[in-house]
Amino acid sequence: MNDFIVLYWSTNALPADPPESLLCQAQDTDDAERLTEIENPGCSIAWVVETDDFEEAYRDYWGDYLAVA
């Protein structure tokens, strides 16, 4: 099992809301997505990163946008 951070939007998220995050232990990215969907039924998955570092996960998701913001 590895640490994954899943970035997702809950069912009540507004269009401009940044994704929420969930840290979980999973076998792979598909398993991490499945666990997130169990914890947050109806959510929309934005990004999955194999890490336990929330800053790293958001940097990976936002990419170069954060470098110029």
N, C-alpha and C positions, 0 to 999 in steps of 0.2 A: 504494500500500500504506500502511496505517495501523497504528499500534500498538494492540493490544487486550490486555486482561488477561481471562483466562477463569478463573473460580472453578469448581472441580469437586471431586467426591469420587471417590477411587480405588476400585477394587473391594474393597480390604481396609479401607476406612474403617468406623469404628464409628458407630452412630446419633448420638452426641453430638459427633462430631468436626467442627471447623470445616472449611470447604472449603479445599482446596489451591489454588494459583494458578499460572498459566502466562502469561508474556508472549510474544506472537507478533506477527508482521506479517501482516496479512491484508487482503483487499479489503473484507470486510464481516463482520457478526457470524456469519453462516452459515459463512463460510470459516474464521473463528477457531474455531468449534465443531468443524468438520471436522478442523482441524489438531490440536486438543487430543485428539480421539478417536483420531487416528493415533498421537500420542505416548503416550497412556494408554488402550489398548484396554479397553473395558468400563466406562469411567468414566461418572459421571452429572454432567452440566453443571448448575451452579447459577445462574451469572450471567455475563454478558459485558458488558464496559465498554470503550469506545473511549478508552484512556488508556495511559500508561506508568507511572503512579503507583499503586503497590500500595496505599498508604493510602487514596487516593481510591476505588479499586475496592472495598475492603472497607467503607468508609464508605457507598458507594452501595448495597452489598448489605445491610448491617445497618441502614441508615437511622436512624431516631430511637432505636432500641434503644441505640446507643452513646452517645447524648446523655444518657441517664438511667442508664447502667451505671457 
